[in-house]
Amino acid sequence: MAGMQTLKKAFLMLLITLTAISLIGCGDPVKEQITQQLPITEQRVAQLAEALTNGQVRNATLINQYADKVTQAKPSLTPLIAEFRKDASTEGPMFKALLDRINTAKNQPQMFESSQALYNELLNIYQAADPVLYSDALSDPLNVLADMSDGQLPRINSLSKNASKQANNAQDFGTGEQLIGNPNYGNWQTGSNGMSFWAWYGMYSMMGDVFGRRTSYNDWGRSRNYSYYNDYGRTRYSSPGQLKKQTQLDTRTKKSFASRGQKFTSPYSKNRAGSSSLSSQSKTAQNSAKRFRSDSVKKSSYANKSKSRNSSFRNSNTNTSRGFRRGK
């Protein structure tokens, strides 16, 4: 009898030991990935800062050249042009947004819905900081400068305004339309009548003052033209919170139209034509954006949406080892 009790105790101790070993081996694998990815993403952002400072991002260099020419032709626009010149440096809103996002991921992980959402954000930032892809993203402010030159300077990585407008059956939302919808330059505000309109940040408000166009979300959503941000870079150059706000506005607008028996087509329902000579990284981003749009219909949380994009980020990592000077 005593031998049986001893055997039971030994078996129980073995079971407890095996359970403890099992628990130790079952740590959160996503958290381990976060620990590994964070310094890699920080390094990538630092490398982008160095590339911008050393003039190794092609479209950043062109921004400075275009800014010089437009300033000579239209000196009255110097303050506005100076804002766009910042995009060629680490003082631009796009780069500062990447810094804010990496700092949030590092210092406020509780802001994310799950470990998977945090990990996906680190992958997003890593891809966005690729100097080649970042150069493509700069085509939007660069082409605003091109449009400000009244056709004297050609658009880069993009069809002409008339060609893309015709291809997309789009409205003309005026000079600066490439930046509408991009949270680095402004945001959508809702008036007392329930209608949402685009409001520029800071000095960018001169876009509306000088070129005199107020854009409603209803019109823009249905008839916008091509822009790099909205058609290729939205999932990379937006924070999870910004993406969530965009989805909420889109959903609210659809419900408003439906209540009147009308249909509203999302501005993100399809890619607009107009891109030209973009890098392979941007084409990968486009495929990722398509999956994002598909998932946004089926799933309600950002964390769930992000999971579907995880494999595409990993695959595209193999395409980001090119030299800085290959930005197109």
C-alpha positions as CSV (number, residue, x, y, z in Angstrom):
1,M,0.0,0.0,0.0
2,A,2.8,2.4,0.9
3,G,4.5,1.5,-2.4
4,M,1.3,2.4,-4.3
5,Q,1.2,5.8,-2.6
6,T,4.8,6.5,-3.4
7,L,4.2,5.6,-7.0
8,K,1.2,7.9,-7.2
9,K,3.2,10.8,-5.7
10,A,6.1,10.2,-8.1
11,F,3.6,10.1,-11.1
12,L,2.0,13.4,-9.8
13,M,5.4,15.1,-9.5
14,L,6.3,14.0,-13.1
15,L,3.0,15.3,-14.4
16,I,3.6,18.7,-12.7
17,T,7.1,18.9,-14.1
18,L,6.0,18.0,-17.6
19,T,3.2,20.7,-17.4
20,A,5.7,23.3,-16.3
21,I,8.1,22.5,-19.1
22,S,5.2,22.6,-21.6
23,L,4.1,26.1,-20.3
24,I,7.7,27.4,-20.5
25,G,7.9,26.2,-24.1
26,C,4.6,27.8,-25.1
27,G,5.6,31.5,-24.8
28,D,3.9,33.9,-27.1
29,P,5.7,33.5,-30.5
30,V,4.4,36.8,-31.7
31,K,6.0,38.7,-28.8
32,E,9.3,37.0,-29.6
33,Q,8.9,38.2,-33.2
34,I,8.2,41.7,-31.9
35,T,11.4,41.7,-29.9
36,Q,13.4,40.7,-33.0
37,Q,11.6,43.0,-35.4
38,L,11.7,46.3,-33.3
39,P,15.5,46.9,-33.6
40,I,15.4,46.0,-37.3
41,T,12.6,48.5,-38.0
42,E,14.4,51.2,-35.9
43,Q,17.5,50.6,-38.0
44,R,15.6,50.9,-41.3
45,V,14.1,54.2,-40.2
46,A,17.6,55.5,-39.2
47,Q,18.9,54.3,-42.6
48,L,16.2,56.3,-44.4
49,A,17.1,59.4,-42.4
50,E,20.7,59.0,-43.5
51,A,19.6,58.5,-47.1
52,L,17.5,61.7,-47.0
53,T,20.2,63.7,-45.4
54,N,22.8,62.5,-48.0
55,G,20.6,63.2,-51.0
56,Q,20.2,59.5,-51.8
57,V,16.4,59.4,-52.3
58,R,15.7,60.3,-55.9
59,N,12.3,62.0,-55.6
60,A,13.5,63.9,-52.6
61,T,16.3,65.4,-54.7
62,L,13.7,66.2,-57.4
63,I,11.5,67.9,-54.8
64,N,14.3,70.4,-54.1
65,Q,14.9,71.0,-57.8
66,Y,11.2,71.5,-58.5
67,A,10.9,73.7,-55.5
68,D,13.6,76.0,-56.8
69,K,12.0,76.3,-60.2
70,V,8.5,77.0,-58.9
71,T,9.8,79.5,-56.4
72,Q,11.5,81.4,-59.3
73,A,8.3,81.4,-61.3
74,K,5.9,82.1,-58.5
75,P,7.7,83.8,-55.6
76,S,4.3,84.6,-53.9
77,L,4.0,80.9,-53.2
78,T,7.4,80.7,-51.4
79,P,5.9,79.8,-47.9
80,L,3.9,77.0,-49.3
81,I,6.8,75.7,-51.4
82,A,9.0,75.7,-48.3
83,E,6.6,73.3,-46.7
84,F,6.9,70.9,-49.6
85,R,10.6,71.2,-49.5
86,K,10.6,69.7,-46.1
87,D,9.4,66.4,-47.6
88,A,12.9,66.0,-49.0
89,S,14.3,65.9,-45.5
90,T,13.7,64.4,-42.1
91,E,11.5,67.4,-41.3
92,G,8.8,66.3,-43.6
93,P,5.4,65.1,-42.3
94,M,5.8,61.7,-43.8
95,F,9.1,61.0,-42.1
96,K,8.0,62.5,-38.8
97,A,4.9,60.2,-38.9
98,L,7.2,57.2,-39.2
99,L,9.1,58.3,-36.1
100,D,5.9,58.8,-34.2
101,R,4.7,55.4,-35.1
102,I,7.9,53.6,-34.2
103,N,8.0,55.5,-30.9
104,T,4.4,54.4,-30.2
105,A,5.2,50.8,-31.0
106,K,8.2,50.9,-28.7
107,N,6.9,52.8,-25.8
108,Q,3.2,52.3,-25.8
109,P,2.5,48.7,-26.9
110,Q,-0.7,48.8,-24.9
111,M,-2.2,51.1,-27.6
112,F,-2.5,48.1,-30.0
113,E,-5.3,45.6,-29.9
114,S,-3.1,42.6,-29.9
115,S,0.5,41.4,-30.2
116,Q,-0.2,40.6,-33.8
117,A,-1.4,44.1,-34.5
118,L,1.8,45.5,-33.0
119,Y,4.0,43.2,-35.0
120,N,2.2,44.0,-38.2
121,E,2.7,47.7,-37.5
122,L,6.4,47.2,-37.1
123,L,6.4,45.4,-40.5
124,N,4.4,48.2,-42.0
125,I,6.9,50.8,-40.8
126,Y,9.8,48.7,-42.0
127,Q,8.4,48.5,-45.5
128,A,7.4,52.2,-45.5
129,A,11.0,53.2,-44.6
130,D,12.5,51.4,-47.6
131,P,14.2,54.3,-49.4
132,V,13.0,53.0,-52.8
133,L,9.4,52.7,-51.7
134,Y,9.7,56.0,-49.8
135,S,10.9,57.7,-53.0
136,D,7.8,56.5,-54.8
137,A,5.6,57.8,-51.9
138,L,7.2,61.3,-52.4
139,S,5.9,61.4,-55.9
140,D,2.6,62.9,-54.5
141,P,4.1,66.1,-53.0
142,L,6.6,66.2,-55.9
143,N,3.7,66.1,-58.4
144,V,1.9,68.9,-56.5
145,L,4.9,71.0,-57.2
146,A,4.8,69.9,-60.9
147,D,1.1,71.0,-61.1
148,M,1.9,74.3,-59.4
149,S,4.3,75.0,-62.3
150,D,1.3,75.0,-64.7
151,G,2.8,72.3,-66.8
152,Q,6.3,73.6,-67.0
153,L,7.6,70.6,-64.9
154,P,6.5,67.0,-65.7
155,R,4.9,64.7,-63.3
156,I,7.1,61.9,-62.0
157,N,5.9,58.2,-61.6
158,S,2.5,59.4,-62.8
159,L,0.6,60.0,-65.9
160,S,-0.3,63.6,-66.8
161,K,-3.3,65.1,-65.0
162,N,-5.5,65.1,-68.1
163,A,-4.6,61.5,-69.0
164,S,-5.3,60.1,-65.5
165,K,-8.4,62.2,-65.2
166,Q,-9.8,60.7,-68.4
167,A,-8.7,57.2,-67.5
168,N,-10.5,57.4,-64.2
169,N,-13.5,59.5,-65.2
170,A,-12.4,61.7,-62.3
171,Q,-13.3,65.1,-61.1
172,D,-10.7,67.8,-61.0
173,F,-10.2,68.6,-57.3
174,G,-7.6,71.2,-58.0
175,T,-3.9,71.7,-57.4
176,G,-2.9,69.5,-54.4
177,E,-5.5,66.8,-55.0
178,Q,-2.8,64.1,-54.8
179,L,-2.6,64.8,-51.0
180,I,-6.3,64.8,-50.3
181,G,-7.1,61.8,-48.0
182,N,-3.4,61.6,-46.8
183,P,-3.4,62.1,-43.0
184,N,0.1,63.5,-43.1
185,Y,-1.2,66.7,-44.8
186,G,-4.7,67.1,-43.4
187,N,-7.9,65.4,-42.2
188,W,-11.6,64.9,-42.8
189,Q,-13.7,67.1,-40.7
190,T,-17.5,66.8,-40.3
191,G,-19.6,70.0,-40.3
192,S,-22.8,70.7,-38.5
193,N,-24.7,69.5,-41.5
194,G,-23.1,66.1,-41.2
195,M,-21.1,66.5,-44.4
196,S,-17.3,65.8,-44.2
197,F,-14.8,68.0,-46.0
198,W,-11.0,68.0,-46.3
199,A,-9.1,70.4,-44.0
200,W,-5.4,71.0,-44.6
201,Y,-2.9,71.2,-41.8
202,G,-1.0,74.4,-41.0
203,M,0.7,76.0,-44.0
204,Y,-0.9,73.5,-46.3
205,S,-4.1,75.5,-45.8
206,M,-2.7,77.8,-48.5
207,M,-3.7,75.1,-50.9
208,G,-7.3,76.0,-50.3
209,D,-6.6,79.7,-49.9
210,V,-4.6,80.1,-53.1
211,F,-6.2,77.5,-55.3
212,G,-9.7,78.0,-53.9
213,R,-11.2,74.6,-53.8
214,R,-13.1,72.9,-50.9
215,T,-13.5,69.2,-51.2
216,S,-16.3,67.1,-49.8
217,Y,-15.8,63.5,-48.9
218,N,-18.9,62.5,-50.8
219,D,-17.6,64.0,-54.1
220,W,-14.0,62.9,-53.6
221,G,-14.9,59.4,-52.6
222,R,-16.8,58.8,-55.7
223,S,-14.7,60.7,-58.3
224,R,-11.1,61.0,-57.0
225,N,-8.2,60.8,-59.3
226,Y,-5.0,58.7,-58.9
227,S,-2.5,59.3,-56.1
228,Y,0.3,57.2,-54.8
229,Y,-0.9,57.3,-51.2
230,N,-4.5,56.3,-51.9
231,D,-3.7,53.6,-54.5
232,Y,-0.4,52.1,-53.3
233,G,0.8,53.4,-50.0
234,R,-2.2,53.7,-47.7
235,T,-1.6,50.6,-45.6
236,R,2.1,51.5,-45.2
237,Y,1.9,55.2,-44.6
238,S,-1.0,55.2,-42.1
239,S,-1.1,54.3,-38.5
240,P,-3.6,51.7,-37.3
241,G,-5.6,54.6,-35.8
242,Q,-5.7,56.5,-39.0
243,L,-6.8,53.5,-41.0
244,K,-9.5,52.9,-38.4
245,K,-10.8,56.5,-38.8
246,Q,-10.8,56.1,-42.6
247,T,-12.9,53.0,-42.3
248,Q,-15.3,54.6,-39.9
249,L,-15.8,57.6,-42.2
250,D,-16.4,55.3,-45.1
251,T,-18.9,53.2,-43.3
252,R,-20.8,56.3,-41.9
253,T,-21.0,57.8,-45.4
254,K,-22.3,54.5,-46.9
255,K,-25.0,54.4,-44.2
256,S,-26.0,58.0,-44.9
257,F,-26.4,57.3,-48.6
258,A,-28.3,54.1,-48.0
259,S,-30.7,55.9,-45.7
260,R,-31.6,58.0,-48.8
261,G,-31.9,55.0,-51.0
262,Q,-28.6,55.8,-52.7
263,K,-25.3,54.0,-53.1
264,F,-21.9,55.3,-52.2
265,T,-18.8,53.7,-53.7
266,S,-15.8,53.7,-51.4
267,P,-12.8,55.8,-52.6
268,Y,-10.7,52.6,-51.8
269,S,-12.9,50.2,-53.6
270,K,-10.6,50.0,-56.6
271,N,-7.2,51.4,-57.6
272,R,-7.2,54.4,-60.0
273,A,-5.1,54.3,-63.1
274,G,-2.2,56.8,-63.3
275,S,0.9,55.2,-61.9
276,S,4.1,55.1,-64.1
277,S,7.5,53.6,-63.5
278,L,7.0,52.6,-59.9
279,S,9.3,50.2,-58.1
280,S,8.6,46.6,-57.5
281,Q,8.1,47.4,-53.8
282,S,5.2,49.6,-54.6
283,K,3.6,46.9,-56.7
284,T,3.9,44.6,-53.8
285,A,2.3,47.2,-51.7
286,Q,-0.6,47.4,-54.2
287,N,-1.3,43.7,-53.9
288,S,-1.1,44.1,-50.1
289,A,-3.6,46.9,-50.3
290,K,-6.0,44.8,-52.3
291,R,-6.0,42.1,-49.6
292,F,-6.5,44.8,-47.0
293,R,-9.6,46.1,-48.8
294,S,-11.0,42.6,-49.2
295,D,-10.5,41.9,-45.5
296,S,-12.0,45.2,-44.4
297,V,-15.3,44.1,-45.7
298,K,-15.2,40.8,-43.8
299,K,-13.6,41.7,-40.5
300,S,-14.2,44.4,-38.1
301,S,-10.9,44.8,-36.2
302,Y,-7.6,46.2,-37.4
303,A,-5.8,43.2,-35.8
304,N,-7.7,40.7,-37.9
305,K,-7.2,42.7,-41.0
306,S,-3.5,42.9,-40.3
307,K,-3.1,39.1,-40.1
308,S,-4.1,38.6,-43.7
309,R,-1.3,41.0,-44.8
310,N,1.4,39.3,-42.8
311,S,2.6,36.9,-45.4
312,S,2.8,39.6,-48.1
313,F,5.1,41.7,-45.9
314,R,7.4,38.8,-45.3
315,N,7.6,38.0,-49.0
316,S,8.3,41.6,-49.9
317,N,11.1,41.8,-47.4
318,T,13.3,40.0,-49.9
319,N,12.9,42.9,-52.3
320,T,14.2,45.7,-50.1
321,S,17.9,45.2,-50.1
322,R,18.6,47.4,-53.1
323,G,20.9,50.4,-52.9
324,F,19.5,53.7,-51.9
325,R,20.3,55.2,-55.3
326,R,17.8,53.0,-57.1
327,G,14.8,55.1,-56.0
328,K,12.5,55.8,-59.0
